[in-house]
Amino acid sequence: MAQICKHIEDIQQIKVAGELVCEECKKVDGWWVHLRTCQTCGATLCCDSSPAKHMTKHFHHTGHPVASSAEPGEKWLWCYADEVFVEYQ
């Protein structure tokens, strides 16, 4: 069974992407590989496989610890602060 950190445990409802685009890449005509949605503010940004790594930058800038996959069919959370990965139903 996966270890669940306090940041993930505190999430009451999963925020989902409104639009399947990286909000920051879109501003500069950039591109992304996969998308993540911040579970604090709902921002949808690109993953670490993408050139700009906007979601990781978002965590370092804001301190918002948990992101979910915004990819269709993927149901998981990642806590940047505690480096914890959890799948959900």
PyMOL commands that set and color helices and strands:
alter all, ss='L'
color gray80, all
select helices_A, chain A and resi 6-9+23-27+54-62
alter helices_A, ss='H'
color red, helices_A
select strands_A, chain A and resi 35-38+44-46+66-69+76-79+84-87
alter strands_A, ss='S'
color yellow, strands_A
deselect
rebuild
show_as cartoon
